[in-house]
Amino acid sequence: MRSSVGLKLGSLTLDVPFFQASLSGYSDYAMRTLARRFGCPFTMADMILDKSAANPRVLRKACFRPGADEHPVGAQIIGRTPATIATAARDLVAAGYDVIDLNFACPAPKVLQRGRGGALLNDPDTVIDTLKAVRDAVVCPVLMKLRIGVDHKPQSLDSFWEIVTRSIEHGVDGLVIHGRTVSERYRGKADWGLPAAVKSRFPNATVVGSGDIFDPAATVELMKKTGLDGFIVARGAVGNPWIFRDLRCAWENRPLPAPPDLAEQRLVMLEHFERMLQGHPEKRAVRKFRKFVVGYVCRHPKRKPVQMSLMKAKTRAEVEAAIDTWYTDTHSSTDW
Ligand SMILES: Cc1cc2nc3c(=O)[nH]c(=O)nc-3n(C[C@H](O)[C@H](O)[C@H](O)COP(=O)(O)O)c2cc1C
């Protein structure tokens, strides 16, 4: 067993050095609570627009339930104006969120056109004003999600370092750095060299990496190599809550458990869908569950027909029947 502390995010200490990322459209109550059940110590909810944070519908959409057994849980805010973002942070903490994360990373064109998310990486003054305003507004860990620049131009790199340096001076509780530029979106392999350089220049700051976390053993090696404090799990957790159990084992130097058999996959898929139904009306739960299907079915020996059958299901009964049909022992071989 490793003896070192997992991950310290200001006043919050996790026993392992990872948590579940904000994943817009995915990281709802169902995904978060399932991640927790599989050993993830902290999860982030879907990104919230600053202007809508006071709207009760937004809290409902994130399926956040004040008082529900899913603490600690973080809220990520995206916006353009420091004062509005700070008000949102206050509202979200009052609603029960435990951590605030500021999004300066989102590469979606709609977001960039409005000068939000990754667009702010070219505007260090606004980023720092936002951090200061949020710090003044809430008493809880405040994180910042960054990419390694808007693009690979030297000015972008200068802005990145300015943001990193000044946010650490202003007491950010953790920098979560996705090792791609905004213009790269999700192309290519994530660059962990720059996040590692941040950690080596600022050894007392908490630096968490992001990008291509899919393989538990490789991730532990990556942590050793880069010296980072931790990492977030994003696409690797979609339709794959087992990744948290496996990452925990790999981190604690224990043998990985056997991959789940069809019977276990069936139970977990039904559980995930049931948790979705607790947070969404049936039609939306069915639509949302489809987003996770690709992740789940890649373990199935008959992936294609299983995927087709689950994608076609339109009601709760049809989803459950498709899972019941395909996830039985008779379908455990590739011969059919
Ligand atoms: C569908 C999708 C939605 C995402 N939504 C968010 C988000 O709301 N906030 C955020 O900071 N990052 C978001 N990300 C980025 C991830 O948190 C993560 O940084 C990125 O996917 C790289 O990690 P990975 O390669 O392990 O997936 C999203 C990524 C994907 C694929």
The ligand as an SDF file (V2000), in Angstrom:
LIG
                    3D

 31 33  0  0  0  0  0  0  0  0999 V2000
  -18.2140   14.9400  -23.8200 C   0  0  0  0  0  0  0  0  0  0  0  0
  -17.2390   15.7400  -23.0200 C   0  0  0  0  0  0  0  0  0  0  0  0
  -17.6930   16.7350  -22.1740 C   0  0  0  0  0  0  0  0  0  0  0  0
  -16.7760   17.4840  -21.4250 C   0  0  0  0  0  0  0  0  0  0  0  0
  -17.2510   18.4510  -20.5850 N   0  0  0  0  0  0  0  0  0  0  0  0
  -16.3870   19.1530  -19.8430 C   0  0  0  0  0  0  0  0  0  0  0  0
  -16.8510   20.1420  -18.9390 C   0  0  0  0  0  0  0  0  0  0  0  0
  -18.0440   20.4030  -18.8290 O   0  0  0  0  0  0  0  0  0  0  0  0
  -15.9180   20.8100  -18.1980 N   0  0  0  0  0  0  0  0  0  0  0  0
  -14.5770   20.5490  -18.3220 C   0  0  0  0  0  0  0  0  0  0  0  0
  -13.7650   21.1820  -17.6340 O   0  0  0  0  0  0  0  0  0  0  0  0
  -14.1100   19.6220  -19.1460 N   0  0  0  0  0  0  0  0  0  0  0  0
  -14.9810   18.9250  -19.9070 C   0  0  0  0  0  0  0  0  0  0  0  0
  -14.5040   17.9690  -20.7440 N   0  0  0  0  0  0  0  0  0  0  0  0
  -13.0580   17.6990  -20.7770 C   0  0  0  0  0  0  0  0  0  0  0  0
  -12.6740   16.6000  -19.7880 C   0  0  0  0  0  0  0  0  0  0  0  0
  -12.9450   16.9600  -18.4620 O   0  0  0  0  0  0  0  0  0  0  0  0
  -11.1950   16.2170  -19.9160 C   0  0  0  0  0  0  0  0  0  0  0  0
  -10.3870   17.3070  -19.5290 O   0  0  0  0  0  0  0  0  0  0  0  0
  -10.8350   15.7860  -21.3280 C   0  0  0  0  0  0  0  0  0  0  0  0
  -11.8150   14.9280  -21.8700 O   0  0  0  0  0  0  0  0  0  0  0  0
   -9.4740   15.0810  -21.3680 C   0  0  0  0  0  0  0  0  0  0  0  0
   -9.4890   13.9310  -20.5840 O   0  0  0  0  0  0  0  0  0  0  0  0
   -9.6830   12.4250  -21.2290 P   0  0  0  0  0  0  0  0  0  0  0  0
   -8.7770   12.4110  -22.4520 O   0  0  0  0  0  0  0  0  0  0  0  0
   -9.2170   11.5080  -20.1260 O   0  0  0  0  0  0  0  0  0  0  0  0
  -11.1110   12.3040  -21.6190 O   0  0  0  0  0  0  0  0  0  0  0  0
  -15.3960   17.2380  -21.5300 C   0  0  0  0  0  0  0  0  0  0  0  0
  -14.9370   16.2200  -22.3720 C   0  0  0  0  0  0  0  0  0  0  0  0
  -15.8370   15.4760  -23.1210 C   0  0  0  0  0  0  0  0  0  0  0  0
  -15.3140   14.4020  -24.0290 C   0  0  0  0  0  0  0  0  0  0  0  0
  1  2  1  0
  2  3  1  0
  2 30  2  0
  3  4  2  0
  4  5  1  0
  4 28  1  0
  5  6  2  0
  6  7  1  0
  6 13  1  0
  7  8  2  0
  7  9  1  0
  9 10  1  0
 10 11  2  0
 10 12  1  0
 12 13  2  0
 13 14  1  0
 14 15  1  0
 14 28  1  0
 15 16  1  0
 16 17  1  0
 16 18  1  0
 18 19  1  0
 18 20  1  0
 20 21  1  0
 20 22  1  0
 22 23  1  0
 23 24  1  0
 24 25  2  0
 24 26  1  0
 24 27  1  0
 28 29  2  0
 29 30  1  0
 30 31  1  0
M  END
$$$$
